[in-house]
Amino acid sequence: MDKRIYSKWLVVPSVLVYGIFFLLPTLLSFFFSMTIWNLTEWHFTGFDNFLMFFREPSLLISIQNTLIYAVLTCVSKTIVALLVAIMLATKLPTRNFLRSMIFFPTIISTVAVGIVFSSMMHPSRGLINSALAVIGIQGPDWLGNPNLALYSVILVDLWRGIGMAMMIYLAGIIAIPAEYGEALAVDGGNALDKFRHITLPLLRSSMNSVIILSFIGGLRSFDLIWAMTGGGPGFSTEILSSLVYKQYISGFYGLSTAGNIIMLALVALLAMPLQAWLTKREVEL
């Protein structure tokens, strides 16, 4: 007796969509990364594009900036969003309004955010330095100082991305049964004990999601950095995605495709072991 409820043919639409919009473009990218191509013709060159990409003068600094950006945005979102979510999970009278206000930047165009903050961070006419001048503080050149520009963009990324991480944490906090906290209170536990022994362990799954999403997002980030600095000043905010984009707009399509493949490999090599380690810790817990 056939106990199947649904026919196997029901997966065909999903397989077709996956194959056409993901698998096929990925395979074509691997092929065109080994060619010199434009919209009308191509010439096979083997691994010349990859060798040329690895000779890029700014490659090492772009990889370094990419890793710094990914790690710092991941760590800051994981910690700050957790603290904000715990605060907004309490019975504050304005908690719903505050949740909406913190989540609101997530739905704004990243390019628009970059343009607005690049104006606000102008060294002489920007709103931030003007506000600091009122209290007698001379603000720095946020985006013009090579030692400060990357960290300025990271702060903006934190402001924009904290809302999504907060909502993931809130969903996990709301799912924790209230009986656990009540039992701890009966045993004489305080708020810190509740955080250490109930909230934090039971939020491990949510925290893992935030870490993975933030880390991969940091590795793949492009639009915010490009809108705010264009990779400058110099190469101080140059990351892999902006390096690939510069090659693309210069007409080196095969070279930029090879750069995308290298980015894909970097994300996979870093994110997959991290996810496996986080999953293992979650299971052990």
DRENPA-3360 file (N, C-alpha, C; in nm, 2 decimals, always signed):
BEGIN
1 = MDKRIYSK = +0.08/-0.12/+0.00/+0.00/+0.00/+0.00/+0.09/+0.12/+0.00 ~ +0.06/+0.21/-0.09/+0.13/+0.33/-0.10/+0.08/+0.43/+0.00 ~ +0.17/+0.47/+0.09/+0.13/+0.56/+0.20/+0.17/+0.71/+0.17 ~ +0.22/+0.73/+0.05/+0.25/+0.87/+0.02/+0.12/+0.96/+0.01 ~ +0.13/+1.07/+0.08/+0.01/+1.16/+0.08/+0.02/+1.26/-0.04 ~ +0.15/+1.30/-0.07/+0.17/+1.39/-0.18/+0.25/+1.33/-0.29 ~ +0.22/+1.36/-0.42/+0.30/+1.31/-0.53/+0.44/+1.38/-0.53 ~ +0.54/+1.30/-0.58/+0.67/+1.36/-0.60/+0.67/+1.47/-0.71;
9 = WLVVPSVL = +0.57/+1.47/-0.79/+0.57/+1.57/-0.90/+0.55/+1.71/-0.84 ~ +0.50/+1.72/-0.71/+0.48/+1.85/-0.65/+0.61/+1.93/-0.63 ~ +0.72/+1.85/-0.63/+0.85/+1.92/-0.61/+0.91/+1.98/-0.74 ~ +0.85/+1.94/-0.85/+0.90/+1.98/-0.98/+0.91/+2.13/-0.99 ~ +0.80/+2.21/-0.96/+0.81/+2.36/-0.97/+0.93/+2.42/-0.89 ~ +0.95/+2.37/-0.77/+1.06/+2.42/-0.68/+1.19/+2.38/-0.75 ~ +1.21/+2.26/-0.80/+1.33/+2.22/-0.86/+1.36/+2.31/-0.98 ~ +1.26/+2.34/-1.06/+1.28/+2.42/-1.18/+1.32/+2.56/-1.14;
17 = VYGIFFLL = +1.25/+2.62/-1.04/+1.29/+2.75/-1.00/+1.43/+2.76/-0.95 ~ +1.47/+2.66/-0.87/+1.60/+2.65/-0.81/+1.70/+2.63/-0.92 ~ +1.67/+2.55/-1.02/+1.77/+2.52/-1.13/+1.79/+2.64/-1.22 ~ +1.68/+2.71/-1.25/+1.68/+2.82/-1.35/+1.75/+2.94/-1.28 ~ +1.70/+2.97/-1.16/+1.75/+3.10/-1.10/+1.86/+3.09/-1.01 ~ +1.91/+2.97/-0.97/+2.03/+2.96/-0.89/+2.13/+2.87/-0.95 ~ +2.10/+2.74/-0.97/+2.20/+2.65/-1.02/+2.26/+2.68/-1.15 ~ +2.17/+2.71/-1.25/+2.22/+2.75/-1.38/+2.31/+2.87/-1.38;
25 = PTLLSFFF = +2.27/+2.99/-1.32/+2.36/+3.10/-1.32/+2.49/+3.08/-1.25 ~ +2.49/+2.99/-1.14/+2.61/+2.96/-1.07/+2.71/+2.88/-1.16 ~ +2.65/+2.78/-1.24/+2.74/+2.71/-1.33/+2.79/+2.80/-1.44 ~ +2.70/+2.89/-1.49/+2.75/+2.98/-1.60/+2.86/+3.07/-1.55 ~ +2.84/+3.11/-1.42/+2.95/+3.20/-1.36/+3.08/+3.13/-1.36 ~ +3.08/+3.00/-1.32/+3.21/+2.93/-1.32/+3.27/+2.92/-1.46 ~ +3.18/+2.90/-1.56/+3.23/+2.90/-1.70/+3.29/+3.03/-1.74 ~ +3.21/+3.14/-1.73/+3.25/+3.27/-1.78/+3.36/+3.33/-1.70;
33 = SMTIWNLT = +3.39/+3.28/-1.58/+3.50/+3.33/-1.50/+3.63/+3.28/-1.57 ~ +3.63/+3.19/-1.66/+3.75/+3.14/-1.73/+3.75/+3.19/-1.87 ~ +3.68/+3.30/-1.90/+3.67/+3.35/-2.03/+3.69/+3.50/-2.03 ~ +3.72/+3.56/-2.15/+3.71/+3.70/-2.17/+3.58/+3.72/-2.25 ~ +3.49/+3.79/-2.19/+3.35/+3.79/-2.25/+3.29/+3.93/-2.25 ~ +3.20/+3.95/-2.34/+3.11/+4.07/-2.34/+2.97/+4.02/-2.37 ~ +2.88/+4.11/-2.41/+2.75/+4.07/-2.43/+2.73/+3.99/-2.56 ~ +2.83/+3.99/-2.65/+2.81/+3.93/-2.78/+2.90/+3.81/-2.80;
41 = EWHFTGFD = +3.02/+3.81/-2.74/+3.11/+3.70/-2.77/+3.20/+3.67/-2.64 ~ +3.27/+3.55/-2.65/+3.36/+3.51/-2.54/+3.47/+3.43/-2.60 ~ +3.59/+3.44/-2.52/+3.71/+3.36/-2.56/+3.76/+3.29/-2.43 ~ +3.78/+3.16/-2.44/+3.82/+3.08/-2.33/+3.97/+3.12/-2.29 ~ +4.00/+3.14/-2.17/+4.13/+3.18/-2.12/+4.18/+3.09/-2.01 ~ +4.10/+2.99/-1.97/+4.15/+2.90/-1.85/+4.14/+2.98/-1.72 ~ +4.25/+2.96/-1.64/+4.25/+3.03/-1.51/+4.33/+3.16/-1.51 ~ +4.34/+3.22/-1.63/+4.41/+3.35/-1.64/+4.35/+3.46/-1.55;
49 = NFLMFFRE = +4.21/+3.46/-1.55/+4.14/+3.56/-1.48/+4.17/+3.55/-1.33 ~ +4.17/+3.43/-1.28/+4.20/+3.40/-1.14/+4.34/+3.45/-1.10 ~ +4.44/+3.41/-1.19/+4.57/+3.45/-1.16/+4.59/+3.61/-1.16 ~ +4.52/+3.67/-1.26/+4.52/+3.82/-1.27/+4.46/+3.88/-1.14 ~ +4.35/+3.82/-1.10/+4.28/+3.87/-0.98/+4.36/+3.87/-0.86 ~ +4.44/+3.76/-0.84/+4.53/+3.75/-0.73/+4.65/+3.84/-0.73 ~ +4.67/+3.90/-0.85/+4.78/+4.00/-0.86/+4.73/+4.14/-0.84 ~ +4.60/+4.16/-0.81/+4.55/+4.29/-0.78/+4.63/+4.36/-0.67;
57 = PSLLISIQ = +4.68/+4.48/-0.68/+4.76/+4.54/-0.58/+4.68/+4.56/-0.45 ~ +4.55/+4.58/-0.46/+4.47/+4.61/-0.34/+4.40/+4.49/-0.28 ~ +4.43/+4.37/-0.33/+4.36/+4.25/-0.30/+4.38/+4.22/-0.15 ~ +4.50/+4.22/-0.09/+4.52/+4.19/+0.05/+4.45/+4.28/+0.14 ~ +4.46/+4.41/+0.11/+4.39/+4.51/+0.19/+4.24/+4.49/+0.19 ~ +4.19/+4.46/+0.07/+4.04/+4.44/+0.05/+3.99/+4.31/+0.13 ~ +4.07/+4.21/+0.13/+4.04/+4.09/+0.21/+4.04/+4.12/+0.36 ~ +4.15/+4.20/+0.40/+4.16/+4.24/+0.54/+4.04/+4.32/+0.58;
65 = NTLIYAVL = +4.00/+4.42/+0.50/+3.89/+4.51/+0.53/+3.76/+4.43/+0.54 ~ +3.75/+4.33/+0.45/+3.62/+4.25/+0.44/+3.61/+4.17/+0.57 ~ +3.72/+4.11/+0.62/+3.71/+4.03/+0.74/+3.69/+4.12/+0.86 ~ +3.75/+4.23/+0.87/+3.73/+4.33/+0.98/+3.58/+4.37/+0.98 ~ +3.53/+4.41/+0.87/+3.39/+4.45/+0.86/+3.30/+4.34/+0.90 ~ +3.32/+4.22/+0.85/+3.23/+4.11/+0.88/+3.23/+4.08/+1.03 ~ +3.35/+4.07/+1.09/+3.36/+4.03/+1.23/+3.30/+4.14/+1.32 ~ +3.34/+4.26/+1.29/+3.29/+4.37/+1.38/+3.14/+4.39/+1.37;
73 = TCVSKTIV = +3.08/+4.39/+1.25/+2.94/+4.40/+1.24/+2.87/+4.28/+1.30 ~ +2.92/+4.16/+1.29/+2.86/+4.04/+1.34/+2.86/+4.05/+1.50 ~ +2.98/+4.08/+1.55/+2.99/+4.08/+1.70/+2.90/+4.19/+1.76 ~ +2.90/+4.31/+1.70/+2.83/+4.43/+1.75/+2.68/+4.40/+1.74 ~ +2.63/+4.35/+1.63/+2.49/+4.32/+1.62/+2.44/+4.21/+1.72 ~ +2.53/+4.11/+1.73/+2.49/+4.00/+1.82/+2.47/+4.05/+1.96 ~ +2.56/+4.13/+2.01/+2.56/+4.17/+2.15/+2.46/+4.29/+2.17 ~ +2.47/+4.39/+2.09/+2.38/+4.51/+2.11/+2.23/+4.47/+2.09;
81 = ALLVAIML = +2.20/+4.39/+1.99/+2.07/+4.35/+1.96/+2.01/+4.27/+2.07 ~ +2.09/+4.18/+2.13/+2.05/+4.10/+2.25/+2.01/+4.19/+2.37 ~ +2.09/+4.29/+2.40/+2.06/+4.38/+2.51/+1.94/+4.46/+2.48 ~ +1.92/+4.51/+2.36/+1.80/+4.58/+2.32/+1.68/+4.49/+2.33 ~ +1.69/+4.37/+2.28/+1.57/+4.28/+2.28/+1.53/+4.25/+2.42 ~ +1.63/+4.22/+2.51/+1.59/+4.20/+2.65/+1.52/+4.31/+2.72 ~ +1.57/+4.43/+2.69/+1.51/+4.55/+2.74/+1.36/+4.57/+2.69 ~ +1.34/+4.54/+2.56/+1.21/+4.57/+2.50/+1.12/+4.45/+2.52;
89 = ATKLPTRN = +1.17/+4.34/+2.58/+1.08/+4.23/+2.61/+1.01/+4.25/+2.75 ~ +1.05/+4.35/+2.82/+0.99/+4.38/+2.95/+0.86/+4.46/+2.92 ~ +0.79/+4.49/+3.03/+0.66/+4.56/+3.01/+0.67/+4.71/+3.01 ~ +0.76/+4.76/+2.93/+0.77/+4.91/+2.91/+0.64/+4.96/+2.84 ~ +0.59/+5.07/+2.89/+0.47/+5.13/+2.82/+0.49/+5.16/+2.67 ~ +0.61/+5.19/+2.63/+0.63/+5.23/+2.49/+0.71/+5.13/+2.42 ~ +0.71/+5.00/+2.46/+0.79/+4.90/+2.40/+0.75/+4.88/+2.25 ~ +0.63/+4.88/+2.22/+0.59/+4.85/+2.08/+0.63/+4.97/+1.99;
97 = FLRSMIFF = +0.63/+5.09/+2.04/+0.68/+5.20/+1.96/+0.83/+5.20/+1.94 ~ +0.90/+5.16/+2.05/+1.04/+5.15/+2.04/+1.09/+5.04/+1.95 ~ +1.01/+4.93/+1.95/+1.04/+4.82/+1.86/+1.03/+4.86/+1.72 ~ +0.92/+4.93/+1.69/+0.90/+4.98/+1.55/+1.01/+5.08/+1.51 ~ +1.05/+5.17/+1.60/+1.15/+5.27/+1.56/+1.29/+5.20/+1.54 ~ +1.32/+5.10/+1.62/+1.45/+5.03/+1.60/+1.45/+4.95/+1.47 ~ +1.33/+4.89/+1.44/+1.32/+4.80/+1.32/+1.31/+4.89/+1.20 ~ +1.26/+5.01/+1.21/+1.24/+5.09/+1.09/+1.36/+5.11/+0.99;
105 = PTIISTVA = +1.48/+5.13/+1.04/+1.59/+5.14/+0.95/+1.62/+5.02/+0.86 ~ +1.57/+4.90/+0.90/+1.59/+4.78/+0.82/+1.52/+4.79/+0.69 ~ +1.41/+4.86/+0.69/+1.33/+4.86/+0.56/+1.36/+4.98/+0.47 ~ +1.45/+5.06/+0.52/+1.50/+5.17/+0.43/+1.60/+5.13/+0.33 ~ +1.60/+5.18/+0.22/+1.70/+5.15/+0.12/+1.84/+5.17/+0.17 ~ +1.93/+5.07/+0.15/+2.07/+5.08/+0.20/+2.14/+5.20/+0.14 ~ +2.12/+5.22/+0.01/+2.18/+5.33/-0.06/+2.14/+5.46/+0.00 ~ +2.01/+5.47/+0.03/+1.96/+5.60/+0.08/+2.02/+5.62/+0.22;
113 = VGIVFSSM = +2.03/+5.52/+0.30/+2.10/+5.53/+0.43/+2.24/+5.58/+0.41 ~ +2.31/+5.52/+0.32/+2.45/+5.56/+0.29/+2.47/+5.70/+0.25 ~ +2.38/+5.75/+0.16/+2.38/+5.89/+0.12/+2.35/+5.99/+0.23 ~ +2.25/+5.95/+0.31/+2.21/+6.04/+0.42/+2.33/+6.05/+0.53 ~ +2.38/+5.94/+0.56/+2.49/+5.94/+0.66/+2.62/+6.00/+0.61 ~ +2.65/+5.98/+0.48/+2.77/+6.05/+0.43/+2.75/+6.20/+0.44 ~ +2.63/+6.25/+0.42/+2.60/+6.39/+0.44/+2.61/+6.43/+0.59 ~ +2.56/+6.35/+0.67/+2.56/+6.38/+0.82/+2.70/+6.38/+0.87;
121 = MHPSRGLI = +2.79/+6.30/+0.81/+2.93/+6.28/+0.86/+3.02/+6.37/+0.79 ~ +2.97/+6.47/+0.72/+3.06/+6.57/+0.65/+3.14/+6.64/+0.76 ~ +3.27/+6.66/+0.74/+3.36/+6.71/+0.85/+3.32/+6.85/+0.90 ~ +3.27/+6.94/+0.80/+3.24/+7.08/+0.84/+3.10/+7.11/+0.84 ~ +3.02/+7.05/+0.75/+2.88/+7.09/+0.74/+2.78/+6.98/+0.78 ~ +2.84/+6.87/+0.83/+2.76/+6.75/+0.87/+2.68/+6.78/+1.00 ~ +2.57/+6.71/+1.01/+2.49/+6.73/+1.14/+2.56/+6.68/+1.26 ~ +2.63/+6.57/+1.25/+2.70/+6.51/+1.36/+2.80/+6.60/+1.42;
129 = NSALAVIG = +2.89/+6.65/+1.34/+3.00/+6.74/+1.39/+2.94/+6.87/+1.43 ~ +2.83/+6.92/+1.37/+2.77/+7.04/+1.41/+2.71/+7.03/+1.55 ~ +2.65/+6.91/+1.58/+2.60/+6.89/+1.71/+2.71/+6.87/+1.82 ~ +2.82/+6.81/+1.78/+2.94/+6.80/+1.87/+3.00/+6.94/+1.90 ~ +3.00/+7.03/+1.80/+3.05/+7.16/+1.82/+2.97/+7.24/+1.92 ~ +2.84/+7.22/+1.93/+2.76/+7.29/+2.03/+2.81/+7.26/+2.17 ~ +2.86/+7.14/+2.19/+2.91/+7.11/+2.33/+3.06/+7.12/+2.34 ~ +3.12/+7.19/+2.24/+3.26/+7.21/+2.25/+3.35/+7.10/+2.20;
137 = IQGPDWLG = +3.30/+7.01/+2.13/+3.39/+6.90/+2.08/+3.41/+6.91/+1.93 ~ +3.53/+6.91/+1.89/+3.56/+6.91/+1.74/+3.55/+6.77/+1.68 ~ +3.45/+6.75/+1.60/+3.43/+6.62/+1.54/+3.54/+6.58/+1.44 ~ +3.57/+6.46/+1.42/+3.67/+6.41/+1.33/+3.61/+6.41/+1.18 ~ +3.70/+6.38/+1.09/+3.66/+6.36/+0.95/+3.62/+6.21/+0.94 ~ +3.49/+6.19/+0.96/+3.45/+6.05/+0.98/+3.48/+5.96/+0.86 ~ +3.46/+6.01/+0.74/+3.48/+5.93/+0.62/+3.60/+5.97/+0.54 ~ +3.67/+6.08/+0.58/+3.79/+6.12/+0.51/+3.92/+6.07/+0.58;
145 = NPNLALYS = +3.91/+6.03/+0.70/+4.03/+5.98/+0.77/+4.04/+5.83/+0.74 ~ +4.16/+5.79/+0.68/+4.17/+5.65/+0.65/+4.17/+5.56/+0.77 ~ +4.20/+5.61/+0.89/+4.20/+5.52/+1.01/+4.07/+5.51/+1.07 ~ +3.97/+5.59/+1.02/+3.84/+5.60/+1.09/+3.73/+5.56/+0.99 ~ +3.75/+5.57/+0.86/+3.64/+5.56/+0.77/+3.57/+5.42/+0.78 ~ +3.64/+5.31/+0.78/+3.58/+5.18/+0.79/+3.50/+5.16/+0.91 ~ +3.54/+5.21/+1.02/+3.47/+5.20/+1.15/+3.35/+5.29/+1.15 ~ +3.35/+5.40/+1.08/+3.23/+5.48/+1.07/+3.12/+5.41/+0.99;
153 = VILVDLWR = +3.16/+5.34/+0.88/+3.06/+5.27/+0.81/+3.01/+5.15/+0.89 ~ +3.09/+5.09/+0.97/+3.05/+4.98/+1.06/+2.94/+5.03/+1.15 ~ +2.96/+5.15/+1.21/+2.86/+5.20/+1.30/+2.73/+5.23/+1.23 ~ +2.73/+5.27/+1.11/+2.61/+5.29/+1.03/+2.54/+5.16/+1.00 ~ +2.62/+5.06/+0.97/+2.57/+4.93/+0.94/+2.50/+4.87/+1.07 ~ +2.56/+4.89/+1.18/+2.50/+4.85/+1.31/+2.37/+4.92/+1.33 ~ +2.36/+5.05/+1.31/+2.24/+5.12/+1.33/+2.13/+5.07/+1.23 ~ +2.17/+5.04/+1.11/+2.07/+4.99/+1.02/+2.03/+4.84/+1.04;
161 = GIGMAMMI = +2.12/+4.76/+1.08/+2.09/+4.62/+1.09/+2.05/+4.56/+1.22 ~ +2.05/+4.65/+1.33/+2.02/+4.59/+1.46/+1.88/+4.55/+1.47 ~ +1.79/+4.62/+1.39/+1.65/+4.59/+1.40/+1.61/+4.44/+1.37 ~ +1.67/+4.39/+1.26/+1.64/+4.25/+1.23/+1.69/+4.15/+1.33 ~ +1.81/+4.18/+1.38/+1.86/+4.09/+1.49/+1.78/+4.10/+1.61 ~ +1.73/+4.22/+1.64/+1.65/+4.24/+1.76/+1.52/+4.16/+1.75 ~ +1.46/+4.16/+1.63/+1.33/+4.08/+1.61/+1.35/+3.93/+1.63 ~ +1.47/+3.88/+1.58/+1.50/+3.74/+1.59/+1.51/+3.70/+1.74;
169 = YLAGIIAI = +1.58/+3.79/+1.82/+1.60/+3.76/+1.96/+1.46/+3.77/+2.03 ~ +1.38/+3.87/+2.00/+1.25/+3.89/+2.06/+1.16/+3.77/+2.04 ~ +1.17/+3.71/+1.92/+1.09/+3.59/+1.89/+1.13/+3.48/+1.98 ~ +1.26/+3.46/+2.01/+1.31/+3.36/+2.09/+1.28/+3.39/+2.24 ~ +1.28/+3.51/+2.28/+1.25/+3.55/+2.42/+1.10/+3.52/+2.45 ~ +1.02/+3.56/+2.36/+0.87/+3.54/+2.38/+0.84/+3.39/+2.39 ~ +0.92/+3.31/+2.32/+0.89/+3.16/+2.32/+0.93/+3.10/+2.44 ~ +1.01/+3.16/+2.53/+1.05/+3.10/+2.66/+0.94/+3.09/+2.75;
177 = PAEYGEAL = +0.90/+2.98/+2.80/+0.79/+2.97/+2.90/+0.81/+3.05/+3.02 ~ +0.70/+3.12/+3.06/+0.71/+3.21/+3.18/+0.74/+3.13/+3.31 ~ +0.70/+3.00/+3.31/+0.71/+2.91/+3.43/+0.86/+2.90/+3.47 ~ +0.95/+2.91/+3.37/+1.09/+2.90/+3.41/+1.14/+3.02/+3.50 ~ +1.10/+3.14/+3.46/+1.13/+3.25/+3.54/+1.06/+3.25/+3.67 ~ +0.94/+3.20/+3.68/+0.87/+3.20/+3.80/+0.93/+3.10/+3.90 ~ +0.98/+2.98/+3.85/+1.05/+2.88/+3.93/+1.18/+2.94/+3.98 ~ +1.25/+3.01/+3.90/+1.38/+3.07/+3.94/+1.35/+3.18/+4.05;
185 = AVDGGNAL = +1.24/+3.26/+4.04/+1.21/+3.36/+4.14/+1.18/+3.29/+4.27 ~ +1.11/+3.18/+4.27/+1.08/+3.11/+4.39/+1.21/+3.06/+4.46 ~ +1.31/+3.02/+4.38/+1.43/+2.98/+4.44/+1.52/+3.09/+4.48 ~ +1.48/+3.22/+4.47/+1.55/+3.33/+4.51/+1.65/+3.39/+4.40 ~ +1.62/+3.35/+4.28/+1.71/+3.40/+4.17/+1.67/+3.55/+4.13 ~ +1.77/+3.62/+4.09/+1.74/+3.76/+4.05/+1.75/+3.77/+3.89 ~ +1.74/+3.90/+3.84/+1.74/+3.92/+3.70/+1.86/+3.87/+3.63 ~ +1.98/+3.88/+3.69/+2.10/+3.84/+3.64/+2.11/+3.68/+3.63;
193 = DKFRHITL = +2.05/+3.62/+3.73/+2.05/+3.47/+3.73/+1.95/+3.43/+3.62 ~ +1.84/+3.50/+3.60/+1.75/+3.46/+3.49/+1.82/+3.47/+3.35 ~ +1.90/+3.58/+3.34/+1.97/+3.60/+3.21/+2.07/+3.49/+3.18 ~ +2.15/+3.46/+3.29/+2.25/+3.36/+3.27/+2.20/+3.22/+3.26 ~ +2.10/+3.18/+3.33/+2.06/+3.04/+3.34/+1.94/+3.00/+3.26 ~ +1.86/+3.10/+3.22/+1.74/+3.08/+3.14/+1.74/+3.14/+3.00 ~ +1.75/+3.27/+3.00/+1.74/+3.35/+2.88/+1.85/+3.31/+2.78 ~ +1.98/+3.33/+2.83/+2.09/+3.31/+2.74/+2.10/+3.16/+2.68;
201 = PLLRSSMN = +2.08/+3.06/+2.77/+2.09/+2.92/+2.71/+1.98/+2.89/+2.61 ~ +1.86/+2.94/+2.64/+1.74/+2.91/+2.55/+1.74/+3.00/+2.43 ~ +1.83/+3.10/+2.43/+1.84/+3.19/+2.31/+1.95/+3.14/+2.22 ~ +2.01/+3.03/+2.24/+2.13/+2.99/+2.17/+2.09/+2.97/+2.02 ~ +1.98/+2.92/+1.99/+1.94/+2.90/+1.85/+1.92/+3.03/+1.78 ~ +1.85/+3.13/+1.85/+1.83/+3.26/+1.79/+1.97/+3.33/+1.77 ~ +2.06/+3.32/+1.87/+2.19/+3.38/+1.86/+2.27/+3.32/+1.75 ~ +2.26/+3.19/+1.72/+2.33/+3.13/+1.61/+2.28/+3.19/+1.48;
209 = SVIILSFI = +2.15/+3.21/+1.47/+2.09/+3.26/+1.35/+2.14/+3.41/+1.32 ~ +2.15/+3.49/+1.43/+2.20/+3.62/+1.42/+2.34/+3.62/+1.38 ~ +2.42/+3.54/+1.44/+2.57/+3.53/+1.41/+2.59/+3.50/+1.26 ~ +2.52/+3.39/+1.21/+2.54/+3.35/+1.07/+2.50/+3.45/+0.98 ~ +2.38/+3.51/+1.00/+2.32/+3.61/+0.90/+2.41/+3.73/+0.90 ~ +2.45/+3.78/+1.02/+2.53/+3.90/+1.02/+2.67/+3.88/+0.96 ~ +2.73/+3.76/+0.99/+2.86/+3.74/+0.94/+2.86/+3.73/+0.78 ~ +2.77/+3.65/+0.73/+2.76/+3.64/+0.59/+2.72/+3.77/+0.52;
217 = GGLRSFDL = +2.63/+3.85/+0.59/+2.60/+3.98/+0.54/+2.72/+4.07/+0.53 ~ +2.80/+4.06/+0.64/+2.92/+4.14/+0.64/+3.02/+4.11/+0.53 ~ +3.04/+3.98/+0.50/+3.13/+3.93/+0.40/+3.08/+3.98/+0.26 ~ +2.95/+3.99/+0.24/+2.89/+4.02/+0.11/+2.85/+4.17/+0.10 ~ +2.88/+4.24/+0.20/+2.83/+4.38/+0.20/+2.90/+4.46/+0.09 ~ +2.82/+4.55/+0.03/+2.87/+4.63/-0.08/+2.80/+4.77/-0.09 ~ +2.67/+4.77/-0.09/+2.60/+4.89/-0.12/+2.62/+5.00/-0.02 ~ +2.62/+4.97/+0.11/+2.64/+5.08/+0.21/+2.78/+5.14/+0.20;
225 = IWAMTGGG = +2.88/+5.05/+0.19/+3.02/+5.11/+0.17/+3.04/+5.19/+0.05 ~ +2.98/+5.14/-0.06/+3.00/+5.21/-0.19/+2.93/+5.34/-0.19 ~ +2.81/+5.35/-0.13/+2.73/+5.47/-0.12/+2.80/+5.58/-0.03 ~ +2.87/+5.53/+0.08/+2.93/+5.62/+0.17/+3.07/+5.66/+0.14 ~ +3.15/+5.57/+0.08/+3.30/+5.60/+0.06/+3.35/+5.56/-0.08 ~ +3.28/+5.48/-0.15/+3.33/+5.43/-0.28/+3.46/+5.35/-0.27 ~ +3.48/+5.30/-0.15/+3.61/+5.22/-0.13/+3.72/+5.31/-0.07 ~ +3.70/+5.44/-0.07/+3.81/+5.53/-0.02/+3.79/+5.57/+0.12;
233 = PGFSTEIL = +3.88/+5.66/+0.17/+3.99/+5.73/+0.10/+4.10/+5.63/+0.07 ~ +4.16/+5.64/-0.04/+4.26/+5.54/-0.08/+4.20/+5.40/-0.09 ~ +4.25/+5.31/-0.02/+4.20/+5.17/-0.01/+4.15/+5.14/+0.13 ~ +4.12/+5.24/+0.21/+4.09/+5.22/+0.35/+3.96/+5.15/+0.37 ~ +3.87/+5.16/+0.28/+3.74/+5.09/+0.29/+3.71/+5.00/+0.17 ~ +3.82/+4.97/+0.10/+3.81/+4.88/-0.01/+3.78/+4.73/+0.04 ~ +3.67/+4.67/-0.01/+3.64/+4.53/+0.03/+3.63/+4.45/-0.10 ~ +3.62/+4.32/-0.09/+3.62/+4.24/-0.21/+3.51/+4.27/-0.30;
241 = SSLVYKQY = +3.39/+4.30/-0.25/+3.28/+4.33/-0.34/+3.30/+4.46/-0.42 ~ +3.36/+4.56/-0.36/+3.38/+4.69/-0.43/+3.50/+4.67/-0.53 ~ +3.60/+4.59/-0.49/+3.70/+4.56/-0.59/+3.65/+4.49/-0.71 ~ +3.56/+4.39/-0.69/+3.49/+4.32/-0.81/+3.41/+4.42/-0.89 ~ +3.34/+4.51/-0.82/+3.26/+4.61/-0.89/+3.34/+4.70/-0.98 ~ +3.45/+4.75/-0.93/+3.54/+4.84/-1.00/+3.59/+4.77/-1.13 ~ +3.62/+4.64/-1.12/+3.66/+4.57/-1.24/+3.55/+4.55/-1.34 ~ +3.43/+4.54/-1.29/+3.31/+4.52/-1.38/+3.28/+4.65/-1.45;
249 = ISGFYGLS = +3.28/+4.77/-1.38/+3.25/+4.89/-1.45/+3.36/+4.94/-1.54 ~ +3.48/+4.88/-1.52/+3.59/+4.91/-1.61/+3.59/+4.82/-1.74 ~ +3.49/+4.73/-1.75/+3.48/+4.64/-1.87/+3.55/+4.51/-1.86 ~ +3.61/+4.48/-1.74/+3.67/+4.35/-1.73/+3.57/+4.25/-1.67 ~ +3.48/+4.20/-1.76/+3.37/+4.12/-1.71/+3.42/+3.98/-1.67 ~ +3.51/+3.92/-1.74/+3.56/+3.79/-1.70/+3.64/+3.80/-1.57 ~ +3.72/+3.90/-1.55/+3.79/+3.92/-1.43/+3.70/+3.94/-1.31 ~ +3.60/+4.02/-1.33/+3.50/+4.05/-1.22/+3.42/+3.92/-1.19;
257 = TAGNIIML = +3.39/+3.84/-1.29/+3.32/+3.71/-1.26/+3.41/+3.62/-1.18 ~ +3.54/+3.62/-1.21/+3.63/+3.54/-1.13/+3.64/+3.59/-0.99 ~ +3.64/+3.72/-0.97/+3.63/+3.77/-0.84/+3.51/+3.73/-0.76 ~ +3.40/+3.72/-0.83/+3.27/+3.68/-0.76/+3.29/+3.53/-0.72 ~ +3.35/+3.45/-0.80/+3.37/+3.31/-0.76/+3.46/+3.30/-0.64 ~ +3.56/+3.38/-0.64/+3.65/+3.38/-0.52/+3.58/+3.43/-0.40 ~ +3.49/+3.53/-0.41/+3.41/+3.57/-0.30/+3.32/+3.46/-0.25 ~ +3.26/+3.39/-0.34/+3.17/+3.27/-0.31/+3.25/+3.17/-0.23;
265 = ALVALLAM = +3.37/+3.14/-0.28/+3.46/+3.04/-0.21/+3.49/+3.09/-0.07 ~ +3.52/+3.22/-0.05/+3.56/+3.28/+0.08/+3.44/+3.27/+0.17 ~ +3.33/+3.31/+0.13/+3.21/+3.30/+0.22/+3.18/+3.15/+0.26 ~ +3.19/+3.06/+0.17/+3.17/+2.92/+0.20/+3.27/+2.87/+0.30 ~ +3.40/+2.90/+0.27/+3.51/+2.85/+0.36/+3.50/+2.90/+0.50 ~ +3.45/+3.02/+0.52/+3.44/+3.08/+0.65/+3.30/+3.05/+0.72 ~ +3.19/+3.06/+0.64/+3.06/+3.05/+0.70/+3.02/+2.91/+0.73 ~ +3.06/+2.81/+0.65/+3.02/+2.67/+0.67/+3.08/+2.61/+0.79;
273 = PLQAWLTK = +3.21/+2.63/+0.82/+3.27/+2.58/+0.94/+3.21/+2.65/+1.07 ~ +3.18/+2.78/+1.05/+3.13/+2.85/+1.16/+2.99/+2.80/+1.20 ~ +2.91/+2.78/+1.09/+2.77/+2.72/+1.12/+2.78/+2.58/+1.18 ~ +2.87/+2.50/+1.13/+2.88/+2.36/+1.19/+2.92/+2.37/+1.33 ~ +3.02/+2.46/+1.37/+3.06/+2.47/+1.51/+2.95/+2.52/+1.60 ~ +2.87/+2.62/+1.55/+2.76/+2.68/+1.63/+2.65/+2.57/+1.65 ~ +2.62/+2.49/+1.54/+2.52/+2.39/+1.55/+2.57/+2.28/+1.65 ~ +2.69/+2.25/+1.65/+2.75/+2.15/+1.74/+2.73/+2.19/+1.88;
281 = REVEL = +2.76/+2.32/+1.91/+2.75/+2.37/+2.05/+2.61/+2.37/+2.09 ~ +2.52/+2.41/+2.00/+2.37/+2.41/+2.03/+2.32/+2.27/+2.06 ~ +2.37/+2.17/+1.99/+2.33/+2.03/+2.02/+2.38/+1.98/+2.15 ~ +2.51/+2.02/+2.18/+2.57/+1.98/+2.31/+2.50/+2.04/+2.43 ~ +2.45/+2.17/+2.40/+2.38/+2.23/+2.51/+2.25/+2.16/+2.55;
% end
